[in-house]
Amino acid sequence: MPAIKGTLRQLFARQPLAWTAPPTSGPTLRRVLGWPALTAIGLGTMLGGIFPTIGAGAHAAGPAVIAAYVLSGVVSLCVALCYAEFASMVPVAGSAYTYAYATLGELVAWIIGWDLILEYGLSLAPTASSLSDYFQHMLGNIGIVFPAWAQTANVHAAHAQIDLLACIVTLAVTLLVAAGIRESASVNGALVVLQIVSMLVFIVAVAHAIHPSNLRPFAPFGYHGVLASTALVFFAYIGFDTVTVASEEAKRPERNVPIGIILALSLGGILYVALTLCTVGVLRFDKLSDGAAMLDALGSVSKSHALYWIVAIGGLAGNTTVMLTSLLGQVRIFYVMARDRMLPPGVARIHHVFRTPARMTMITGFIVAIFAAVLPLTELLTLVNIGTLAAFAIVCAGVLVLRIVNPGAVRPFRAPLLPLFSIGGAAACLYLVTGLQVATWIRYGVWFLVGLTVYALYGFWNSRLRVELIEP
């Protein structure tokens, strides 16, 4: 009985909020990011999310994909406000993992950390696939076609195919992220500006060609189609939480991180609805491709090579920023979990020159490059989203729990209308999970069991919480 009580005590023990300072020895992350750079990091992940989801979402819901983006945006707003409160209180690089550790205990924190590894890591793969699709559209516009074996990921075909370009681009982005946060943020900021300009050009170029007949029937697959589409396009909104992952590299994080979160979500949501309306309004949803729907819509309206290339380059930039910021977030989740001794210390090792977790960045990038080469886009999107929705639900619940158990804690930013946003956000995230396919649940279940095994064999016995508090 004492052993069982001790085990339960650790599983539900909360990490003290005071444990937010970085280690006292060794290199530390550089605090160089203000709120414009943080907003750009969030937009970098978010805006690129429109490219791999708009076509796939339309195939699930028809023109009602517009409503799917609106619904996903409303849910994301509830989650974002909870994230902003947590981020102002706990300005470290761990995102939802750290927040759950401080409120719901070690076991839940591990589950969320494991989910975030899945979210950020696999986010690179579908965007790499979309980037490849855009680039091949561009080359096809001038008569250049890749060999059939290198065009797309389809290992189940009679003659197996791989997405060679997606693999190569993933490795290139990995090298950039390993080089440093300042370099990555600078490139990301420039690419965000480029893709916003491209999106505005697309809207101006096609808005006049929107035809009501393309929007009827609005929801040909009914309510379930809208639910499935909402769960799918939610991928486009997950970028705002990347802002919190960069908290330890932010100047004045208690102020700048909440600003970055809310600005990224607001600007991204407005652009999503406008871009989706223009895309499905000018070309019937069943004629759109999964990875390059905006180029399909533009091609049906204008034969201008200049416009085509502007929008195509914006698509390349958008997908690149998702890859850049997702990998940045993923390796920093590894970094914080290893710092808490939930993963081996080598995972958190900072390179003495680059001041980044360079080795783990390279390992992660290599693994994801393989996924990008062999797995189809839609399967990757759904697997990313199931882990993301679970993490978001726990953040919403955690902020309410902390209001109850520690009402006196300093909160530089307070989420408004609690518990409405907290309960509503958690319930909506859990409900959206029901819109995902059974195969996605099975894959997630395998990942979940692997995570519990790693925790049972290593994290439970070596965690900082156990060593310093539970077994002093």
Sine and cosine of phi, psi and omega as CSV:
sin_phi,cos_phi,sin_psi,cos_psi,sin_omega,cos_omega
0.00,0.00,-0.71,0.71,0.04,-1.00
-0.85,0.52,-0.61,0.79,0.00,-1.00
-0.91,0.42,-0.66,0.76,0.01,-1.00
-0.91,0.41,-0.68,0.73,0.02,-1.00
-0.88,0.47,-0.65,0.76,0.02,-1.00
-0.90,0.43,-0.63,0.78,0.03,-1.00
-0.90,0.43,-0.74,0.67,0.02,-1.00
-0.89,0.45,-0.60,0.80,0.02,-1.00
-0.87,0.49,-0.66,0.75,0.01,-1.00
-0.95,0.30,-0.67,0.74,-0.05,-1.00
-0.85,0.53,-0.55,0.83,-0.06,-1.00
-0.93,-0.36,0.19,0.98,0.05,-1.00
-0.95,0.31,0.65,-0.76,-0.02,-1.00
-0.99,-0.17,0.65,-0.76,0.05,-1.00
-0.96,0.27,0.74,-0.68,0.01,-1.00
-0.87,0.50,0.64,-0.77,0.04,-1.00
-0.88,0.47,-0.39,0.92,-0.01,-1.00
-0.93,0.38,-0.30,0.95,-0.01,-1.00
-0.99,0.14,0.84,0.55,-0.01,-1.00
-0.90,-0.43,-0.05,1.00,0.00,-1.00
-0.99,0.13,0.57,-0.82,0.05,-1.00
-0.94,0.34,0.19,-0.98,-0.02,-1.00
-0.84,0.54,0.46,-0.89,-0.05,-1.00
-0.99,0.11,-0.20,0.98,-0.01,-1.00
-0.79,-0.61,0.42,-0.91,0.03,-1.00
1.00,0.08,0.15,-0.99,-0.01,-1.00
-0.90,0.44,0.51,-0.86,0.04,-1.00
-0.84,-0.54,0.28,-0.96,0.04,-1.00
-0.95,0.31,0.53,-0.85,-0.08,-1.00
-1.00,0.05,0.73,-0.69,0.06,-1.00
-1.00,-0.03,0.99,-0.10,-0.09,-1.00
-0.76,-0.64,-0.03,1.00,-0.15,-0.99
-0.98,-0.22,0.81,-0.59,0.14,-0.99
-1.00,-0.07,-0.06,-1.00,-0.07,-1.00
-0.91,0.41,-0.53,0.85,0.07,-1.00
-0.89,0.46,-0.67,0.74,0.02,-1.00
-0.92,0.39,-0.61,0.79,0.02,-1.00
-0.92,0.40,-0.66,0.76,0.07,-1.00
-0.88,0.48,-0.66,0.75,0.01,-1.00
-0.90,0.43,-0.59,0.81,0.05,-1.00
-0.90,0.44,-0.70,0.71,0.04,-1.00
-0.89,0.45,-0.72,0.69,0.02,-1.00
-0.91,0.42,-0.56,0.83,0.00,-1.00
-0.86,0.52,-0.66,0.75,0.04,-1.00
-0.98,0.21,-0.66,0.75,-0.08,-1.00
-0.94,0.35,-0.82,0.57,-0.16,-0.99
-0.87,0.49,-0.61,0.79,0.04,-1.00
-0.91,0.42,-0.33,0.94,0.00,-1.00
-0.92,0.38,-0.29,0.96,0.02,-1.00
-0.94,0.35,-0.52,0.86,-0.13,-0.99
-0.93,0.36,-0.73,0.69,0.02,-1.00
-0.99,0.13,-0.14,0.99,-0.10,-0.99
-0.95,-0.30,-0.43,0.90,-0.15,-0.99
-0.90,0.43,-0.66,0.75,0.03,-1.00
-0.95,0.30,-0.72,0.69,0.01,-1.00
-0.89,0.45,-0.63,0.78,0.03,-1.00
-0.91,0.41,-0.62,0.79,0.02,-1.00
-0.92,0.39,-0.58,0.81,0.03,-1.00
-0.92,0.39,-0.42,0.91,0.01,-1.00
-1.00,0.08,-0.54,0.84,-0.13,-0.99
-0.81,-0.59,-0.10,1.00,-0.11,-0.99
0.95,0.32,-0.47,-0.88,0.02,-1.00
-0.86,0.52,-0.34,0.94,0.02,-1.00
-0.92,0.39,-0.01,1.00,0.14,-0.99
-0.86,0.52,-0.44,0.90,0.08,-1.00
-0.87,0.49,-0.74,0.68,0.04,-1.00
-0.90,0.44,-0.56,0.83,0.01,-1.00
-0.89,0.47,-0.65,0.76,0.04,-1.00
-0.92,0.39,-0.60,0.80,0.03,-1.00
-0.91,0.42,-0.74,0.68,-0.01,-1.00
-0.89,0.46,-0.69,0.72,0.04,-1.00
-0.88,0.47,-0.60,0.80,0.02,-1.00
-0.91,0.41,-0.64,0.77,0.02,-1.00
-0.91,0.43,-0.70,0.71,0.04,-1.00
-0.88,0.47,-0.68,0.73,-0.02,-1.00
-0.90,0.44,-0.55,0.84,0.04,-1.00
-0.89,0.45,-0.69,0.72,0.05,-1.00
-0.86,0.52,-0.72,0.70,-0.02,-1.00
-0.92,0.40,-0.65,0.76,-0.06,-1.00
-0.89,0.46,-0.64,0.77,0.01,-1.00
-0.91,0.41,-0.60,0.80,0.07,-1.00
-0.93,0.36,-0.66,0.75,0.07,-1.00
-0.86,0.51,-0.68,0.73,-0.06,-1.00
-0.89,0.45,-0.64,0.76,0.04,-1.00
-0.90,0.43,-0.72,0.69,0.03,-1.00
-0.87,0.48,-0.70,0.71,-0.08,-1.00
-0.90,0.44,-0.54,0.84,0.02,-1.00
-0.95,0.30,-0.45,0.90,-0.01,-1.00
-1.00,0.04,-0.59,0.81,-0.12,-0.99
-0.80,-0.60,0.97,0.24,-0.12,-0.99
-0.99,0.15,0.90,0.44,0.03,-1.00
-0.84,-0.55,0.06,-1.00,-0.18,-0.98
-0.99,0.14,0.06,1.00,-0.17,-0.98
-1.00,0.04,-0.14,0.99,0.04,-1.00
0.82,0.57,-0.66,-0.75,-0.09,-1.00
-0.88,0.47,-0.47,0.88,0.05,-1.00
-0.86,0.51,-0.77,0.64,-0.01,-1.00
-0.91,0.41,-0.64,0.77,-0.01,-1.00
-0.90,0.45,-0.68,0.73,0.02,-1.00
-0.91,0.41,-0.61,0.79,0.01,-1.00
-0.88,0.47,-0.58,0.81,-0.04,-1.00
-0.99,0.15,-0.21,0.98,-0.12,-0.99
-0.81,-0.59,-0.65,0.76,-0.16,-0.99
-0.91,-0.41,-0.07,1.00,0.10,-0.99
0.97,-0.25,0.17,-0.99,-0.16,-0.99
-0.92,0.40,-0.68,0.74,-0.05,-1.00
-0.89,0.45,-0.73,0.69,0.02,-1.00
-0.90,0.44,-0.63,0.78,0.03,-1.00
-0.87,0.48,-0.67,0.74,0.03,-1.00
-0.88,0.48,-0.71,0.70,0.00,-1.00
-0.86,0.52,-0.70,0.72,-0.01,-1.00
-0.93,0.37,-0.67,0.74,0.05,-1.00
-0.86,0.51,-0.66,0.75,0.02,-1.00
-0.91,0.42,-0.63,0.78,0.08,-1.00
-0.89,0.45,-0.66,0.75,-0.02,-1.00
-0.92,0.40,-0.57,0.82,0.09,-1.00
-0.87,0.49,-0.67,0.74,0.05,-1.00
-0.90,0.43,-0.72,0.69,-0.04,-1.00
-0.86,0.50,-0.84,0.54,-0.10,-1.00
-0.94,0.35,-0.65,0.76,-0.04,-1.00
-0.91,0.42,-0.78,0.62,-0.06,-1.00
-0.96,0.27,-0.28,0.96,0.04,-1.00
-0.87,0.49,-0.46,0.89,0.03,-1.00
-0.91,0.42,-0.61,0.79,-0.16,-0.99
-0.92,0.39,-0.78,0.63,0.00,-1.00
-0.91,0.42,-0.54,0.84,0.02,-1.00
-0.96,0.29,-0.54,0.84,0.11,-0.99
-0.90,0.44,-0.61,0.79,0.05,-1.00
-0.90,0.43,-0.69,0.72,0.02,-1.00
-0.91,0.41,-0.65,0.76,0.04,-1.00
-0.86,0.51,-0.68,0.73,0.03,-1.00
-0.88,0.48,-0.65,0.76,0.01,-1.00
-0.89,0.46,-0.71,0.70,0.02,-1.00
-0.88,0.48,-0.72,0.69,-0.06,-1.00
-0.90,0.43,-0.64,0.77,0.01,-1.00
-0.94,0.34,-0.53,0.85,0.14,-0.99
-0.88,0.48,-0.70,0.72,-0.01,-1.00
-0.89,0.46,-0.72,0.69,0.00,-1.00
-0.91,0.41,-0.62,0.79,0.04,-1.00
-0.89,0.46,-0.49,0.87,0.01,-1.00
-0.91,0.42,-0.38,0.92,0.03,-1.00
-0.91,-0.42,0.29,0.96,0.14,-0.99
1.00,0.04,0.24,0.97,0.00,-1.00
-0.97,-0.25,0.79,-0.61,-0.03,-1.00
-0.79,-0.62,0.72,-0.69,0.05,-1.00
-0.93,0.36,0.42,-0.91,0.14,-0.99
-0.84,0.54,0.52,-0.85,-0.08,-1.00
-0.84,0.54,-0.58,0.81,-0.07,-1.00
-0.94,0.33,-0.27,0.96,-0.10,-1.00
-0.93,-0.38,0.16,0.99,-0.14,-0.99
-1.00,0.09,-0.65,0.76,-0.13,-0.99
-0.46,-0.89,0.31,-0.95,-0.02,-1.00
-1.00,0.09,0.88,-0.47,0.04,-1.00
-0.32,-0.95,0.98,0.20,-0.05,-1.00
-0.97,0.22,-0.17,0.99,-0.03,-1.00
-1.00,-0.03,-0.11,0.99,-0.02,-1.00
-0.94,0.33,0.28,-0.96,0.03,-1.00
-0.84,0.54,-0.65,0.76,0.10,-0.99
-0.91,-0.40,0.99,-0.16,-0.12,-0.99
-0.82,0.57,0.63,-0.78,0.02,-1.00
-0.85,-0.53,0.47,-0.89,0.11,-0.99
-0.78,-0.62,0.37,-0.93,0.07,-1.00
-0.99,-0.13,1.00,0.03,-0.11,-0.99
-0.90,0.44,-0.68,0.73,-0.04,-1.00
-0.90,0.43,-0.64,0.77,0.03,-1.00
-0.86,0.51,-0.64,0.76,0.02,-1.00
-0.90,0.43,-0.72,0.69,-0.04,-1.00
-0.90,0.44,-0.70,0.71,-0.02,-1.00
-0.90,0.43,-0.63,0.78,0.03,-1.00
-0.86,0.51,-0.68,0.74,0.01,-1.00
-0.91,0.41,-0.61,0.80,0.01,-1.00
-0.91,0.41,-0.68,0.73,0.03,-1.00
-0.90,0.43,-0.60,0.80,0.04,-1.00
-0.85,0.52,-0.70,0.72,0.01,-1.00
-0.89,0.46,-0.64,0.77,0.00,-1.00
-0.91,0.41,-0.72,0.70,-0.01,-1.00
-0.91,0.42,-0.60,0.80,0.03,-1.00
-0.90,0.43,-0.44,0.90,-0.07,-1.00
-0.95,0.32,-0.48,0.88,0.05,-1.00
0.48,-0.88,0.45,-0.89,-0.04,-1.00
-0.93,0.38,-0.62,0.79,-0.02,-1.00
-0.92,0.40,-0.69,0.72,0.02,-1.00
-0.90,0.44,-0.69,0.73,0.01,-1.00
-0.90,0.44,-0.69,0.73,-0.02,-1.00
-0.91,0.42,-0.61,0.80,0.00,-1.00
-0.91,0.41,-0.73,0.68,0.04,-1.00
-0.89,0.46,-0.68,0.73,0.00,-1.00
-0.87,0.50,-0.71,0.70,-0.01,-1.00
-0.87,0.50,-0.67,0.74,0.01,-1.00
-0.91,0.41,-0.65,0.76,0.00,-1.00
-0.93,0.37,-0.57,0.82,0.05,-1.00
-0.89,0.46,-0.71,0.70,0.04,-1.00
-0.87,0.49,-0.69,0.73,-0.02,-1.00
-0.88,0.48,-0.70,0.72,-0.04,-1.00
-0.96,0.30,-0.53,0.85,0.07,-1.00
-0.90,0.43,-0.69,0.72,0.06,-1.00
-0.86,0.51,-0.70,0.71,0.01,-1.00
-0.88,0.48,-0.67,0.74,0.00,-1.00
-0.90,0.44,-0.67,0.74,0.02,-1.00
-0.91,0.42,-0.63,0.78,0.07,-1.00
-0.88,0.48,-0.68,0.74,0.02,-1.00
-0.87,0.49,-0.72,0.69,-0.02,-1.00
-0.88,0.48,-0.72,0.69,-0.01,-1.00
-0.90,0.44,-0.62,0.79,-0.09,-1.00
-0.95,0.31,-0.52,0.86,-0.13,-0.99
-0.92,-0.40,-0.22,0.98,-0.11,-0.99
-0.84,0.55,-0.58,0.82,-0.04,-1.00
-0.93,0.36,-0.30,0.95,-0.08,-1.00
-0.99,-0.14,0.09,1.00,0.05,-1.00
-0.89,0.46,0.77,-0.63,-0.02,-1.00
-0.83,-0.56,0.79,-0.62,-0.04,-1.00
-0.81,0.58,-0.49,0.87,-0.04,-1.00
-0.90,0.43,-0.45,0.89,0.03,-1.00
-0.96,0.28,-0.25,0.97,-0.02,-1.00
-0.98,-0.20,0.12,0.99,0.00,-1.00
-0.84,-0.54,0.69,-0.72,-0.15,0.99
-0.93,0.36,0.57,-0.82,-0.12,-0.99
-0.92,0.38,-0.65,0.76,-0.03,-1.00
-0.80,-0.60,0.97,0.25,-0.09,-1.00
-0.91,0.42,-0.35,0.94,-0.02,-1.00
-0.96,-0.29,0.22,0.98,0.11,-0.99
0.95,0.32,-0.21,-0.98,-0.06,-1.00
-0.86,0.50,-0.66,0.75,-0.05,-1.00
-0.91,0.42,-0.53,0.85,0.07,-1.00
-0.92,0.40,-0.65,0.76,0.03,-1.00
-0.91,0.41,-0.66,0.75,0.02,-1.00
-0.89,0.46,-0.72,0.70,0.01,-1.00
-0.89,0.46,-0.65,0.76,0.00,-1.00
-0.92,0.39,-0.64,0.77,0.01,-1.00
-0.89,0.46,-0.67,0.74,0.03,-1.00
-0.91,0.42,-0.51,0.86,-0.02,-1.00
-0.98,0.21,-0.75,0.66,-0.08,-1.00
-0.97,0.25,-0.13,0.99,0.07,-1.00
-0.83,0.56,-0.42,0.91,0.06,-1.00
-0.79,0.61,-0.57,0.82,-0.07,-1.00
-0.92,0.38,-0.35,0.94,-0.07,-1.00
-0.99,-0.15,-0.14,0.99,-0.15,-0.99
-0.94,0.33,-0.14,0.99,-0.05,-1.00
-0.90,0.43,-0.44,0.90,-0.09,-1.00
-0.89,0.46,-0.48,0.88,-0.03,-1.00
-0.97,0.24,-0.22,0.98,0.10,-1.00
-0.90,0.44,-0.46,0.89,0.04,-1.00
-0.85,0.53,-0.66,0.75,-0.05,-1.00
-0.94,0.35,-0.46,0.89,-0.01,-1.00
-0.93,0.38,-0.42,0.91,0.00,-1.00
-1.00,-0.06,0.28,0.96,-0.09,-1.00
-0.85,0.52,-0.62,0.78,-0.04,-1.00
-0.97,0.25,-0.12,0.99,0.07,-1.00
-0.94,-0.34,0.25,0.97,-0.02,-1.00
-0.98,-0.21,0.61,-0.79,0.18,-0.98
-0.99,0.15,0.68,-0.73,-0.03,-1.00
0.73,0.68,0.86,0.51,-0.10,-0.99
-0.88,0.48,-0.51,0.86,-0.02,-1.00
-0.90,0.44,-0.39,0.92,0.04,-1.00
-0.98,-0.22,-0.74,0.68,-0.17,-0.99
-0.97,0.25,-0.53,0.85,-0.01,-1.00
-0.92,0.38,-0.76,0.66,0.07,-1.00
-0.85,0.52,-0.63,0.78,0.04,-1.00
-0.88,0.47,-0.72,0.70,0.00,-1.00
-0.88,0.48,-0.66,0.75,0.00,-1.00
-0.88,0.47,-0.80,0.61,-0.11,-0.99
-0.93,0.36,-0.64,0.77,0.03,-1.00
-0.90,0.43,-0.69,0.72,-0.01,-1.00
-0.88,0.48,-0.70,0.71,-0.03,-1.00
-0.92,0.40,-0.69,0.72,-0.05,-1.00
-0.91,0.42,-0.76,0.65,-0.02,-1.00
-0.91,0.42,-0.66,0.75,-0.01,-1.00
-0.90,0.44,-0.70,0.71,-0.03,-1.00
-0.88,0.48,-0.67,0.75,0.02,-1.00
-0.88,0.47,-0.71,0.70,0.00,-1.00
-0.91,0.42,-0.62,0.78,-0.01,-1.00
-0.85,0.53,-0.76,0.65,-0.06,-1.00
-0.89,0.45,-0.67,0.74,0.00,-1.00
-0.90,0.43,-0.70,0.71,-0.02,-1.00
-0.92,0.40,-0.64,0.77,-0.01,-1.00
-0.93,0.38,-0.68,0.73,0.04,-1.00
-0.85,0.52,-0.70,0.72,0.00,-1.00
-0.92,0.40,-0.62,0.79,-0.06,-1.00
-0.94,0.35,-0.81,0.59,-0.04,-1.00
-0.98,0.21,-0.27,0.96,0.01,-1.00
-0.98,0.18,-0.38,0.93,-0.03,-1.00
-0.96,-0.27,-0.26,0.97,0.01,-1.00
-0.57,-0.82,0.75,-0.66,-0.04,-1.00
-0.83,0.56,0.61,-0.79,-0.12,-0.99
-0.86,0.52,-0.51,0.86,-0.05,-1.00
-0.98,0.22,-0.04,1.00,0.05,-1.00
-0.97,-0.25,0.05,1.00,-0.03,-1.00
-1.00,0.00,0.58,-0.81,0.10,-1.00
-1.00,0.08,0.29,-0.96,0.00,-1.00
-0.92,0.39,-0.72,0.70,-0.20,-0.98
-0.99,-0.11,-0.30,0.95,-0.08,-1.00
-0.65,-0.76,0.77,0.63,-0.08,-1.00
-0.89,0.45,-0.62,0.79,-0.03,-1.00
-0.90,0.43,-0.61,0.79,0.05,-1.00
-0.92,0.40,-0.59,0.81,0.06,-1.00
-0.88,0.47,-0.71,0.70,0.00,-1.00
-0.90,0.44,-0.70,0.71,0.00,-1.00
-0.89,0.45,-0.66,0.75,-0.01,-1.00
-0.90,0.44,-0.44,0.90,0.02,-1.00
-0.98,0.18,-0.23,0.97,-0.07,-1.00
-0.95,-0.30,-0.65,0.76,-0.12,-0.99
-0.70,-0.72,0.59,-0.81,0.07,-1.00
-0.97,-0.23,0.21,0.98,-0.01,-1.00
-0.93,0.37,0.85,-0.52,0.03,-1.00
-0.92,0.38,-0.56,0.83,-0.02,-1.00
-0.90,0.44,-0.75,0.66,0.02,-1.00
-0.88,0.47,-0.68,0.74,-0.02,-1.00
-0.85,0.52,-0.71,0.70,-0.05,-1.00
-0.96,0.30,-0.54,0.84,0.06,-1.00
-0.89,0.46,-0.73,0.68,0.00,-1.00
-0.93,0.36,-0.62,0.78,0.00,-1.00
-0.91,0.42,-0.67,0.74,0.03,-1.00
-0.91,0.42,-0.58,0.81,0.09,-1.00
-0.88,0.47,-0.62,0.78,0.06,-1.00
-0.90,0.43,-0.66,0.75,0.07,-1.00
-0.88,0.47,-0.69,0.72,0.00,-1.00
-0.90,0.44,-0.68,0.74,-0.03,-1.00
-0.90,0.44,-0.70,0.71,0.02,-1.00
-0.92,0.39,-0.57,0.82,0.03,-1.00
-0.91,0.42,-0.65,0.76,-0.01,-1.00
-0.92,0.39,-0.58,0.81,0.07,-1.00
-0.88,0.47,-0.70,0.71,0.00,-1.00
-0.89,0.46,-0.69,0.72,-0.05,-1.00
-0.88,0.47,-0.79,0.62,-0.08,-1.00
-0.97,0.24,-0.50,0.87,0.04,-1.00
-0.92,0.39,-0.68,0.73,0.03,-1.00
-0.92,0.39,-0.62,0.78,0.07,-1.00
-0.84,0.54,-0.71,0.71,0.00,-1.00
-0.93,0.37,-0.64,0.77,-0.08,-1.00
-0.91,0.42,-0.72,0.70,-0.05,-1.00
-0.94,0.34,-0.41,0.91,0.03,-1.00
-0.98,0.18,-0.41,0.91,0.18,-0.98
-0.91,0.41,-0.72,0.70,0.12,-0.99
-0.81,0.59,-0.71,0.70,-0.06,-1.00
-0.86,0.51,-0.74,0.67,-0.07,-1.00
-0.95,0.31,-0.64,0.77,0.02,-1.00
-0.90,0.44,-0.62,0.78,0.05,-1.00
-0.94,0.34,-0.55,0.83,0.04,-1.00
-0.91,0.41,-0.51,0.86,0.09,-1.00
-0.99,0.11,0.07,1.00,0.01,-1.00
0.90,0.43,0.43,0.90,0.13,-0.99
-1.00,0.10,-0.30,0.95,0.12,-0.99
-0.76,-0.65,0.32,-0.95,-0.02,-1.00
-0.83,0.56,0.58,-0.82,-0.06,-1.00
-0.83,0.55,-0.51,0.86,-0.02,-1.00
-0.86,0.50,-0.43,0.90,0.01,-1.00
-0.91,0.42,-0.52,0.85,-0.07,-1.00
-1.00,-0.05,0.06,1.00,-0.09,-1.00
-0.91,0.42,0.80,-0.60,-0.01,-1.00
-1.00,-0.07,0.74,-0.67,0.03,-1.00
-0.92,0.39,0.72,-0.70,-0.13,-0.99
-0.94,0.35,-0.32,0.95,0.02,-1.00
-0.98,-0.17,-0.79,0.61,-0.08,-1.00
-0.98,0.22,-0.36,0.93,-0.05,-1.00
0.85,0.53,0.61,0.79,0.09,-1.00
-0.72,-0.70,0.31,-0.95,0.12,-0.99
-0.96,0.27,0.92,0.39,-0.20,-0.98
-0.88,0.47,-0.68,0.74,-0.06,-1.00
-0.90,0.44,-0.72,0.69,-0.01,-1.00
-0.92,0.40,-0.55,0.84,0.07,-1.00
-0.87,0.50,-0.70,0.71,-0.03,-1.00
-0.92,0.38,-0.65,0.76,0.02,-1.00
-0.89,0.45,-0.73,0.68,0.00,-1.00
-0.88,0.48,-0.72,0.69,-0.02,-1.00
-0.87,0.50,-0.62,0.79,0.00,-1.00
-0.91,0.40,-0.69,0.73,0.00,-1.00
-0.90,0.43,-0.71,0.70,-0.03,-1.00
-0.92,0.40,-0.54,0.84,0.04,-1.00
-0.86,0.50,-0.60,0.80,0.05,-1.00
-0.92,0.40,-0.71,0.70,0.05,-1.00
-0.85,0.52,-0.71,0.71,-0.03,-1.00
-0.87,0.49,-0.52,0.85,-0.05,-1.00
-0.97,0.23,-0.50,0.86,-0.20,-0.98
-0.88,-0.47,-0.29,0.96,-0.09,-1.00
-0.97,-0.25,0.67,-0.74,0.01,-1.00
-0.91,0.42,0.43,-0.90,-0.10,-0.99
-0.88,0.48,-0.78,0.63,-0.12,-0.99
-0.89,0.46,-0.63,0.78,0.02,-1.00
-0.89,0.45,-0.62,0.79,0.02,-1.00
-0.93,0.37,-0.65,0.76,0.00,-1.00
-0.86,0.52,-0.73,0.68,-0.06,-1.00
-0.92,0.38,-0.58,0.81,0.01,-1.00
-0.93,0.36,-0.62,0.79,0.08,-1.00
-0.88,0.47,-0.70,0.71,-0.12,-0.99
-0.92,0.38,-0.56,0.83,-0.04,-1.00
-0.91,0.41,-0.64,0.77,0.06,-1.00
-0.93,0.36,-0.61,0.79,-0.01,-1.00
-0.91,0.42,-0.72,0.69,-0.02,-1.00
-0.89,0.45,-0.62,0.79,0.05,-1.00
-0.90,0.44,-0.68,0.74,0.02,-1.00
-0.90,0.43,-0.68,0.73,-0.01,-1.00
-0.90,0.43,-0.64,0.77,0.01,-1.00
-0.87,0.49,-0.65,0.76,-0.02,-1.00
-0.94,0.33,-0.57,0.82,0.07,-1.00
-0.88,0.47,-0.70,0.71,0.01,-1.00
-0.88,0.48,-0.67,0.74,0.03,-1.00
-0.93,0.36,-0.62,0.78,-0.07,-1.00
-0.90,0.43,-0.62,0.78,-0.03,-1.00
-0.92,0.39,-0.54,0.84,0.05,-1.00
-0.95,0.30,-0.66,0.75,0.04,-1.00
-0.86,0.51,-0.69,0.72,-0.03,-1.00
-0.93,0.37,-0.55,0.84,0.09,-1.00
-0.88,0.48,-0.55,0.84,-0.06,-1.00
-0.99,0.13,-0.74,0.67,-0.11,-0.99
-0.99,0.13,-0.37,0.93,-0.01,-1.00
-0.62,-0.79,0.92,0.40,-0.07,-1.00
-0.92,0.39,-0.36,0.93,-0.05,-1.00
-1.00,0.03,-0.02,1.00,-0.02,-1.00
-0.89,0.46,0.55,-0.83,0.01,-1.00
-0.94,0.34,0.82,-0.58,-0.01,-1.00
-0.81,-0.59,1.00,-0.02,0.02,-1.00
-0.84,0.54,-0.52,0.85,0.10,-0.99
-0.80,-0.59,0.76,-0.65,0.01,-1.00
-0.91,-0.42,0.83,-0.56,0.05,-1.00
-0.89,0.45,0.77,-0.64,-0.01,-1.00
-0.97,0.24,0.32,-0.95,0.13,-0.99
0.84,0.55,0.56,0.83,0.18,-0.98
-0.98,0.18,0.63,-0.78,0.19,0.98
-1.00,0.00,0.12,0.99,-0.09,-1.00
-0.84,0.54,-0.80,0.60,-0.03,-1.00
-0.92,0.40,-0.58,0.81,-0.03,-1.00
-0.92,0.40,-0.80,0.60,-0.02,-1.00
-0.92,0.39,-0.69,0.73,0.00,-1.00
-0.88,0.47,-0.68,0.73,0.00,-1.00
-0.90,0.43,-0.70,0.71,0.00,-1.00
-0.90,0.44,-0.72,0.70,-0.02,-1.00
-0.90,0.44,-0.66,0.75,-0.02,-1.00
-0.91,0.41,-0.66,0.75,0.02,-1.00
-0.88,0.47,-0.71,0.71,0.00,-1.00
-0.91,0.42,-0.59,0.81,0.01,-1.00
-0.93,0.37,-0.63,0.78,0.00,-1.00
-0.89,0.45,-0.50,0.87,0.03,-1.00
-0.86,0.51,-0.52,0.86,-0.01,-1.00
-0.92,0.39,-0.27,0.96,0.02,-1.00
-0.99,0.12,-0.06,1.00,0.00,-1.00
-1.00,0.02,0.40,-0.91,-0.11,-0.99
-0.97,0.25,0.36,-0.93,-0.01,-1.00
-0.87,0.50,-0.62,0.79,0.00,-1.00
-0.87,0.50,-0.57,0.82,0.04,-1.00
-0.92,0.40,-0.66,0.75,0.04,-1.00
-0.88,0.47,-0.64,0.77,0.00,-1.00
-0.91,0.42,-0.71,0.70,0.01,-1.00
-0.89,0.46,-0.67,0.74,0.01,-1.00
-0.91,0.42,-0.62,0.79,0.03,-1.00
-0.87,0.49,-0.63,0.78,0.05,-1.00
-0.90,0.44,-0.72,0.69,0.04,-1.00
-0.87,0.50,-0.67,0.74,-0.01,-1.00
-0.88,0.48,-0.70,0.71,0.00,-1.00
-0.91,0.40,-0.61,0.79,0.07,-1.00
-0.88,0.47,-0.68,0.74,0.01,-1.00
-0.89,0.46,-0.70,0.72,0.03,-1.00
-0.89,0.46,-0.58,0.81,0.03,-1.00
-0.91,0.42,-0.71,0.71,0.03,-1.00
-0.88,0.48,-0.67,0.75,0.01,-1.00
-0.90,0.43,-0.69,0.72,-0.03,-1.00
-0.90,0.43,-0.58,0.81,-0.06,-1.00
-1.00,0.08,-0.48,0.88,-0.07,-1.00
-0.81,-0.59,-0.86,0.51,-0.15,-0.99
-0.85,0.52,-0.68,0.73,-0.03,-1.00
-0.87,0.50,-0.65,0.76,-0.11,-0.99
-1.00,0.08,-0.35,0.94,-0.13,-0.99
-0.89,-0.45,-0.03,1.00,-0.09,-1.00
-0.86,0.50,0.54,-0.84,0.02,-1.00
-0.86,0.51,-0.60,0.80,-0.02,-1.00
-0.88,0.47,-0.67,0.75,0.00,-1.00
-0.93,0.37,-0.71,0.71,-0.09,-1.00
-0.92,0.38,-0.65,0.76,-0.15,-0.99
-0.99,-0.13,-0.41,0.91,-0.07,-1.00
-0.89,-0.45,-0.75,0.66,-0.13,-0.99
-0.98,0.18,-0.59,0.81,0.04,-1.00
-0.83,-0.56,0.93,0.37,-0.06,-1.00
-0.93,0.38,0.00,0.00,0.00,0.00
